């Protein structure tokens, strides 16, 4: 696995409330990658605190589990889903407690998307509208489904997918880490192939850059660092209205 990540304030925002983490470790002779992106909500420093708390909690839980419990067998993907589920619940619990018990942080929360890649398997999980994508054979596929108001409208066929980007409530999310005592987490798994590219990102990228434009950048075959930098530059060229965070992993 070759990977890189970048987080950028964008052009319009005074501070960066996104957080991310990317690392690979060797567990029982096998390389395992853990990648996560969080986009904080709540304004001022609240979003920054929520996103950092979520990422720190997630990585601590995941790596503790990987170092102690990863098994090399066909049922591993199930174990990883249980691990990620518990990690998300722990992150939600800690952010929610801080948001409800400490006055300066009332109302804070964060989106969270994470992926564990092990051998030729990927499992991704998300809450909110930060996304995971797979790029294969020059085609970009969105792996996760946004937990957002406009996505619900699309699923109910009230609006068309192409209208979601311009809808006045396009930034309203229906789920977040830390805003409720309990949280529902969605999971997605995928068999991977050599030369696949996995992208995790906040909506600072996807609100500004169309999927076909991301696809065009990835078609150039550049390395993960150049990929991240090119996508951030493109998002900023098109307005950079939000913080932009991207993780790029080449299998």
N, C-alpha and C positions, 0 to 999 in steps of 0.2 A: 504494500500500500504506500502510495505517495500522496501527501496532503499538504494543504496550506490553508490559512484563514486570514481574514481581514475584518476589522470593524472601523467604520468611518462615520464621523459626525454628520456628514452631508453638508449641504449649503445653507439650509434654512434654520436648522435647530441649533440653539446655543450650547447644548450639552449632549453627550451620548448616553442614552439609557439602555442600549443593547449590551449584552454580555455573550461570550462564547467560550468554548473549550474544545480542544482537539488533541488527541494523544493516542498512540498505539503502545501496547505492552505485549510481552511474550508470556503466555500462560500455558504451562505444561508443554512447552515446545511449539506453541501455535501463536501466531500474531493475531491480536484482537484490537480493533480500533473502536474508540468511543468518541462521539462527536455531538455537540449540542449548541443550540442557539436560543437565546431568550431576548425578548423585546419588552422592556418594562413599560408599565402604564401607571399613571397617577400624577404625573407632572413633577416639576422641580427635581429634587433628588430621590423622590419616592420610587420612580420607575427603575432608576439605576440600582437602588438598594434591593428591590424585589428581584430583578433579573440576576444580579450577582448572587443573592442568597439561593435562588433556584439552581443556578449552575453549580455553585459550590456544594450544595447538598446532594445534587444528582451525581456529580463526579465522585464524591466521597463514598456514597452508597455503592455505586457501580463498581468502582475499583476494589473496594473491600470485598464485594461479592465475586468479582472475577478472579482475584488473587486466591480466594479460598475455595470456590465452588465450581468453576467452569470445568465441565466434563467434555471429553472428546467423543461424542456419540451423536447419533441421528436425532435424539430428542433434545439436543442442546437449544434449539430455537425456542422451544417451549419454556425452558429454564430462563432464557434471556427475557422473554416476555414477562414472566413473573417478576424477575429482577427489576426491569424497567418500571413495571407497574408500581411496585413497592417504593421505588426511588421517587417516582412522580408524587405518590401520596405523601411521602415524607417531606418533599419540597413544598407541597401545598400546605401541609400542616404548619411548618415553620413560618412560611410567609404569612399565612392567615393569622397565626397567633401574634406576630409582630404588628400586622395591620389592624388588629382589633384591640390590642393592649397598649400600644404606644401612640399617643395622639399625633405626633408629627407624621406618622406613616399610615394614617387612616385612609382607606381607599386605594392603596397601592396593590399592584398585581403584575403579572407578567405572562406573556405567551411562552411556550416552551416546546421545542422540537428536538428530539434526540435520536441518534442511531448507533447501534452496535453492529460492527461488521466483523465476522468471524469466518475464516476460510472463504467459501463462496456463498455465504448467507448474509443477508442484511435484515435487521428488524428495526423499524422506525416507529416512533410514538410521538404524538403531538397533542397539545392543548392550545387553542387559539389559531392564529393565521400565519405563523411562521411555518415555512414549508420544507419538505424534502423532495428532491427530484432525482430521476435517473436518466442519464444520457447514454444511449446505446445505438449503434448503427446510424449515427447522424440524426437521431430522433430524441427529443426531450419528452419525458413522461413525468407528470406530477404524481408522486407517490401518496402524499398525504392529502386530506380533504380539510379545507378551512373550517373552523368553528366560528362562523360569522353570519351576520344577518343576511347579507347578500347571497351567501352560499345557500342558505335555507330558501331564499326566493328562487334561486336557480333550480334547486331540487324539486320545488313545487311547481316549476315551469311558469312562475309569475313573471320572471324576467329571463332574458337570454344570457348565456355566459358572457358574451361580448359586451353586454350592457352593465355588467357588475363593476367594471373599473370606473365607470363614470357615475354610478349611483350615489346620491347624496349621503347614504348611510354605509358606504363601502368600507369604512374603517371601524364599524361597530362589530366587536367580537362577542360571541355568545358564551364563551368559556375562557377562563384564565386561571392561572395558578395564583392562589392566595385570596381570591375574591369571595369564595364560599368555603364553608367548613369541609365539604367533600368535593371531589372533582372526578369527572369522567374522562378517561384517557383512551384515545383511539390508537390502534396498533395496525401496522402493515408489514408484511414480510415479502422478501424477494430473493430469488436465486440470482447470483451475480455471475458475470463472465469477465474474462480478462479484457482489459481496456475499457470496461464500464467506468463512467464518471458519476459520482454521487455529489449532489449539491444540497447543502442546508443553508437557509437564508431567512432573514427577516423581511417584512413587507416593504422596507425601504428600498429593496431591489425590485420586488415584483409589482409594486405600485407604479414604478417609473419605467420599467423595462418589460416589454412584451416577451412571452415565452419564445416566440420565434427569433427574437433578437438574442436571447440567452443562447439559444441553439446555434446561432451563427457564430457567436464567440467560441463556443465549445468545439465547433467543427474545425477550427484552425489547428487543433492538436497541440496547443501550447501547454506548458507545464502548469501545475496547480497554482503556483504563486502568480504567474502572469494572468491566469484565468481570473483569479480574484481581483487583481488590480484592474484588469480590463472591464470587468462587470461594474465595479465601483465607479470607474471613470465614466462609463456609459450612463449609469444612474444619475451621476452628478451633472453630466452634460444635458440631461433631459429635465433638470430642475432640482434634483437632490433634496426633496422636500422633507425627508425623514432620515434617521440614522440608518446606515446600511451595513449589514453584517453578512458575511459569506464564508462558508467552509466548502472547499473543493477537495474531493478524494478521488484519486485514480487507482483503480484496482489492478 
